[in-house]
Amino acid sequence: MKSKQKSINPHTYTHTNEKNYAAAAKIFGKLTHQHPDKPEGFLGQARSLDKLADKQRSNSLLSQALQAYKRYLALGDAIADLAQFRAAAERCIERMRFMGHFMQAVAVHQQLIDRFPNEPGVRNELAITYLLQNLLSDAKLVLQKVLRRWPKDGFAQVHYGFVLRQLDRDYKNAVTYLREGINSQASGTQDGRFYFNLGDCLQRLGRQAEAVEVYKRGAALKLFPSAYQRSLYNEPNLRAQPYWTKAETTYATYLNKLELNWRVIRDEALSLLGRRDNFLDEAESLRDTGNWQQFELYSRGQQRFKNCQKAPITCGMIEKFTAASGCRRGQVKFSVMQAGTHVHAHCGPTNCRLRAHLGLVVPKGTHLRVAEEERTWTEGEFLIFDDSFEHEVWHNGTSFRLVLIVDVWHPDLSVHQRRTLSAI
């Protein structure tokens, strides 16, 4: 007489070694063939493959795990344990996001919403998946639905405020939602991005004193380094000062060479300026009034090959300046600003770089404020500052201002950090 097959619990292999994960995946795989209507086999297979994929850093195994998760979730009402269903769906979404399978994740979100119609959190996570794709309009619709049913949901409030600021430039209403969401102290609301955006909206509405209080509060919570230095992608223990000298950067040799050749660099930039469609409008909505355009040569440590063909002398010098050409958290670009331009007070995204401006054409009436100190440019010289500090630009002159912007790695970063920090 054959012995009855022992049932296997999908939790059995959650704390074991790589060899056992592989064995578990095979056993659960057999169970799914024998009992395709039983959810436990698919869940066990998904979890085992998920763990194994982590151990082996294998996207192929992770894809197999996702297929098993989807087959488990597809059994829907056959899964009586709602907590287990939710945990599996949320893990599946997390791994789909990691793989960049955002639209597949949307389908799993909908399954969660169907099973948990009265849980705002599952709807909020759908909005996050849309935001990760920069689909602000889709995220906005989801968040609007959440706030109609749960108007005091702090997580939805801060994200809706963020969308209003980024998508609609509706600073007034963005302030309301960001402030209420932050003050709710709900999970996920104490994030530097929300303090950053709330303060920015207040500044653009002319409510400077309120903005300063928001920034001070964010700095006190250590969401960014200080009220003036509000970068969000930071490395600890880097020197922080608004302005820098060439010697302090440790790159004086390269900066001096660029200064010595400033007229050649200027002429290349002017020749580009004389052709249509070379310079593109600044794309971060930092400009308040006027006209501000840029011509990019390097970005995130990569050369813009076609653009560098149009400025070979400048790019040839930058290529040898590896702290600039290889700076994955910066850019090298020509920047032209027309008279009558004002750039809102803002902060760069990271404290891992310094920004050097080589003056090429500098009329009177142009000013840069970094933190509390105001300076201007000089033709043929570098003006160097840390753009993670709040800075603002006014051009009250009568002709265009032209500079070469060269971002360089912060000199306090180690060789390892420069090699491994993610691009921004």
C-alpha positions in Angstrom: 0.0 0.0 0.0 1.4 3.4 -1.0 1.9 5.9 1.7 -0.1 9.1 1.4 2.0 12.0 0.1 2.8 14.5 2.9 1.6 18.0 2.2 4.3 20.7 2.0 3.9 24.1 3.7 5.1 27.0 1.5 6.8 28.6 4.6 9.1 25.5 5.0 11.9 26.9 3.0 11.9 30.5 3.9 15.1 30.3 6.1 17.4 27.9 4.5 20.4 27.7 2.1 20.8 28.0 -1.7 20.8 24.3 -2.3 17.6 23.8 -0.4 15.9 26.7 -2.2 16.6 24.9 -5.5 15.3 21.6 -4.1 12.2 23.3 -2.8 11.5 25.0 -6.1 11.6 21.5 -7.8 9.3 20.0 -5.2 6.8 22.8 -5.4 7.0 22.7 -9.2 6.0 19.0 -9.2 3.1 19.9 -6.9 1.8 22.6 -9.3 1.7 20.0 -12.1 -0.1 17.4 -9.8 -2.5 20.0 -8.3 -2.8 23.0 -10.6 -5.9 24.2 -8.7 -4.1 24.4 -5.4 -2.5 27.7 -4.6 0.1 26.4 -2.0 2.3 24.8 -4.7 2.5 28.0 -6.8 3.2 30.2 -3.7 5.9 27.8 -2.5 7.5 27.7 -5.9 7.4 31.5 -6.2 9.0 32.0 -2.8 11.7 29.4 -3.4 12.6 30.8 -6.8 12.5 34.4 -5.4 15.0 33.5 -2.7 17.2 31.6 -5.1 17.1 34.5 -7.5 18.4 36.7 -4.7 21.1 34.3 -3.8 22.3 33.9 -7.4 21.4 37.4 -8.6 19.6 35.9 -11.5 17.0 37.8 -13.5 16.1 34.6 -15.2 15.2 32.9 -12.0 13.3 36.0 -10.8 11.2 36.0 -14.0 10.3 32.4 -13.2 9.4 33.4 -9.7 7.1 36.2 -11.1 5.4 33.7 -13.3 4.7 31.5 -10.2 3.5 34.5 -8.2 1.1 35.4 -11.1 -0.3 31.9 -11.3 -0.8 31.8 -7.6 -2.6 35.2 -7.6 -4.7 34.1 -10.6 -6.4 31.5 -8.4 -8.1 34.4 -6.7 -11.1 33.2 -4.6 -9.5 29.8 -4.1 -7.0 31.6 -1.7 -8.8 31.8 1.6 -5.9 33.4 3.5 -6.3 37.1 2.6 -3.1 38.1 4.6 -1.1 35.6 2.6 -2.6 36.8 -0.7 -1.8 40.4 0.1 1.8 39.6 1.2 2.4 37.6 -2.0 0.9 40.3 -4.2 2.9 43.0 -2.6 6.1 41.0 -3.0 5.2 40.3 -6.6 4.8 44.1 -7.2 8.0 44.9 -5.5 9.9 42.4 -7.6 8.1 43.6 -10.8 9.2 47.2 -10.1 12.7 45.9 -9.6 12.6 44.3 -13.0 11.0 47.3 -14.6 7.8 45.4 -15.4 5.6 48.3 -14.3 2.6 47.6 -16.5 2.5 44.0 -15.3 2.5 45.3 -11.8 -0.5 47.5 -12.5 -2.6 44.3 -13.1 -1.5 42.9 -9.7 -2.4 46.2 -8.1 -5.9 45.8 -9.5 -6.2 42.3 -8.1 -5.3 43.8 -4.7 -7.8 46.6 -5.1 -10.5 44.1 -6.0 -9.7 42.0 -2.9 -9.3 44.9 -0.5 -11.7 47.6 -1.8 -11.7 49.4 1.5 -8.0 49.7 2.0 -6.5 53.0 0.7 -3.0 51.7 1.0 -3.4 49.3 -1.9 -4.6 52.1 -4.1 -1.8 54.4 -3.0 0.7 51.8 -4.1 -0.8 51.8 -7.6 -0.1 55.6 -7.7 3.5 54.9 -6.7 3.9 52.5 -9.6 2.7 55.1 -12.0 5.0 57.7 -10.4 7.9 55.4 -10.9 7.1 55.5 -14.6 6.7 59.3 -14.5 3.1 58.8 -15.5 2.0 61.7 -13.4 -1.5 62.0 -14.9 -2.3 58.4 -14.1 -1.0 58.8 -10.6 -3.1 61.9 -10.2 -6.3 60.1 -11.1 -5.7 57.3 -8.6 -4.8 59.7 -5.8 -7.9 61.8 -6.6 -10.1 58.7 -6.1 -8.3 57.9 -2.8 -8.8 61.4 -1.5 -12.5 61.4 -2.4 -13.1 58.5 -0.1 -10.3 59.1 2.4 -9.7 62.9 2.4 -7.4 62.8 5.4 -5.1 60.0 4.1 -1.7 61.6 4.7 0.2 59.4 2.3 -2.2 60.3 -0.6 -2.1 64.0 0.4 1.7 64.4 0.1 1.9 62.5 -3.2 -1.1 64.4 -4.6 0.6 67.6 -3.6 3.8 66.5 -5.3 1.9 65.7 -8.5 0.1 69.1 -8.4 3.5 70.8 -8.2 5.3 68.7 -10.8 2.5 68.2 -13.3 0.2 71.3 -13.0 2.5 73.9 -11.4 -0.5 74.4 -9.1 1.7 75.7 -6.2 -1.2 77.0 -4.1 -3.1 73.7 -3.9 0.1 71.7 -3.7 1.0 73.6 -0.6 -2.3 72.7 1.0 -1.9 69.0 0.3 1.8 68.7 1.1 1.4 70.6 4.4 -1.6 68.5 5.5 0.0 65.3 4.5 3.3 66.1 6.3 1.5 67.3 9.4 -0.5 64.0 9.5 2.8 62.2 10.4 1.4 59.2 8.5 3.9 56.5 7.4 5.7 57.6 4.3 5.1 61.3 4.7 8.4 62.3 6.5 10.4 62.3 3.3 12.8 65.0 2.2 11.2 65.2 -1.2 7.9 66.5 0.4 9.6 69.1 2.6 11.7 70.1 -0.4 8.6 70.5 -2.7 6.5 72.2 0.0 9.3 74.8 0.6 9.8 75.3 -3.1 6.0 75.9 -3.7 6.0 78.5 -0.9 9.0 80.3 -2.3 7.4 80.5 -5.7 4.3 82.0 -4.1 6.5 84.6 -2.4 6.0 83.1 1.1 9.7 83.0 1.9 9.4 83.1 5.7 7.1 80.0 5.6 9.5 78.2 3.3 12.4 78.8 5.6 10.5 77.3 8.5 9.8 74.2 6.4 13.4 73.8 5.4 14.6 74.2 9.0 12.1 71.5 10.0 13.3 69.2 7.3 17.0 69.8 8.3 16.2 69.2 12.0 14.7 65.8 11.0 17.9 65.2 9.0 16.0 64.8 5.7 18.6 67.0 4.1 22.0 68.4 5.3 20.8 71.9 6.2 18.2 74.5 5.6 20.3 75.9 2.7 21.8 72.6 1.5 18.7 70.6 0.5 20.1 67.9 -1.7 18.5 64.5 -1.4 21.2 62.1 -2.8 24.0 62.6 -0.4 27.2 61.0 0.9 28.1 61.7 4.5 31.1 63.6 5.8 31.8 65.7 2.6 33.0 69.3 3.2 30.0 71.6 2.7 30.6 75.2 1.8 28.8 77.4 -0.8 31.8 78.7 -2.7 35.1 77.0 -3.6 38.5 78.1 -4.9 40.3 76.2 -7.6 42.9 75.0 -5.1 40.3 73.7 -2.8 38.8 71.5 -5.5 42.2 69.8 -6.1 41.5 70.2 -9.9 43.4 73.5 -10.4 45.6 72.1 -13.1 42.7 71.2 -15.3 40.7 74.3 -14.5 43.7 76.5 -15.3 44.0 74.9 -18.7 40.4 75.6 -19.5 40.8 79.2 -18.4 43.9 79.6 -20.6 41.8 78.4 -23.5 38.7 80.3 -22.7 38.6 82.4 -25.9 38.7 79.2 -28.0 36.0 77.7 -25.9 34.0 80.9 -26.2 34.3 80.9 -30.0 33.1 77.3 -30.2 30.1 78.2 -28.1 29.3 81.3 -30.1 29.5 79.3 -33.4 26.9 76.9 -31.9 24.8 79.8 -30.7 24.6 81.1 -34.3 22.9 77.9 -35.5 19.3 77.1 -35.0 18.1 74.3 -32.6 21.5 73.7 -31.0 20.6 75.1 -27.6 17.5 73.7 -25.8 15.3 75.3 -23.2 16.1 74.5 -19.6 13.8 71.6 -18.8 13.5 71.6 -15.0 11.0 74.5 -14.7 13.6 76.5 -12.7 13.2 79.7 -14.8 10.9 82.3 -13.5 11.2 84.9 -16.3 13.2 85.3 -19.5 15.0 82.8 -21.6 17.7 80.2 -20.5 19.0 77.5 -22.8 21.7 74.9 -22.7 23.9 72.8 -25.1 25.0 69.5 -23.4 28.4 68.0 -24.0 28.6 65.4 -21.2 25.8 64.0 -19.0 26.0 61.4 -16.2 29.6 60.5 -17.2 28.8 59.9 -20.8 29.8 62.0 -23.8 27.1 63.4 -26.1 29.0 62.3 -29.2 27.1 64.3 -31.8 27.2 67.5 -29.7 30.9 67.0 -29.0 31.6 66.7 -32.8 30.3 70.4 -32.9 32.7 71.5 -30.1 35.8 69.3 -30.6 38.3 71.5 -28.8 36.2 72.0 -25.7 35.3 68.3 -25.5 39.0 67.3 -26.2 40.0 69.2 -23.1 37.1 67.9 -21.0 37.8 64.3 -22.0 41.2 64.5 -20.3 39.6 66.0 -17.2 38.2 62.7 -15.8 36.7 64.2 -12.7 34.4 66.1 -15.0 34.0 63.7 -18.0 33.4 60.7 -15.7 31.2 62.5 -13.2 28.0 60.4 -13.3 26.3 62.9 -11.0 26.9 65.9 -13.2 27.0 67.5 -16.6 29.2 69.6 -18.9 27.3 72.1 -21.0 27.2 75.6 -22.5 24.6 77.8 -20.9 23.2 80.9 -22.4 20.9 83.3 -20.5 19.2 86.2 -22.1 18.7 89.6 -20.4 15.6 89.8 -18.2 16.0 86.3 -16.9 15.4 85.2 -13.3 16.0 81.7 -12.1 14.1 80.6 -9.0 16.0 79.7 -5.8 16.7 76.0 -6.0 19.1 73.3 -5.0 20.9 70.6 -7.0 20.1 67.0 -6.3 23.4 65.8 -4.7 26.3 66.9 -2.5 28.6 64.7 -4.5 29.6 67.3 -7.1 30.8 70.8 -7.4 29.7 73.1 -10.2 32.3 75.3 -12.0 31.1 78.1 -14.3 33.7 79.4 -16.8 32.7 83.0 -17.9 32.7 83.3 -21.6 30.5 86.3 -22.3 29.6 88.3 -19.1 27.7 91.5 -19.4 27.0 93.8 -16.4 24.0 93.1 -14.3 24.3 89.4 -13.9 24.3 88.0 -10.3 24.5 84.6 -8.6 23.4 84.0 -5.0 24.6 80.9 -3.2 23.2 80.5 0.3 23.6 84.1 1.7 26.4 85.4 -0.6 26.0 87.0 -3.9 28.7 87.1 -6.6 29.1 87.6 -10.4 31.0 86.0 -13.2 34.3 87.2 -14.8 35.2 86.4 -18.4 38.0 83.9 -18.6 37.7 82.8 -15.0 35.9 80.0 -13.1 33.3 80.7 -10.5 33.0 77.5 -8.4 30.1 76.6 -6.0 28.4 73.7 -4.5 25.0 73.6 -6.2 23.4 71.5 -3.5 23.2 74.8 -1.6 20.3 77.0 -2.5 21.2 79.3 -5.4 19.4 81.9 -7.5 20.3 83.8 -10.6 19.4 87.3 -11.9 20.3 88.7 -15.3 19.4 92.4 -15.3 21.8 93.3 -18.1 21.2 94.2 -21.7 22.8 91.3 -23.6 23.2 87.5 -23.2 25.4 85.8 -20.6 27.3 82.7 -21.8 29.2 80.3 -19.6 30.7 76.8 -19.7 29.3 74.7 -16.9 31.6 71.9 -15.7 30.4 69.6 -12.9 33.2 67.7 -11.1 33.2 65.0 -8.4 33.5 66.4 -4.9 37.2 66.0 -4.0 36.4 64.2 -0.7 34.9 61.2 -2.5 37.0 58.1 -2.6 37.9 56.3 -5.8 35.5 53.5 -4.8 32.6 56.0 -4.3 33.3 57.6 -7.7 33.2 54.2 -9.4 30.1 52.9 -7.7 27.8 55.9 -7.0 24.6 55.7 -9.1 24.1 58.2 -11.9 21.9 61.3 -11.4 
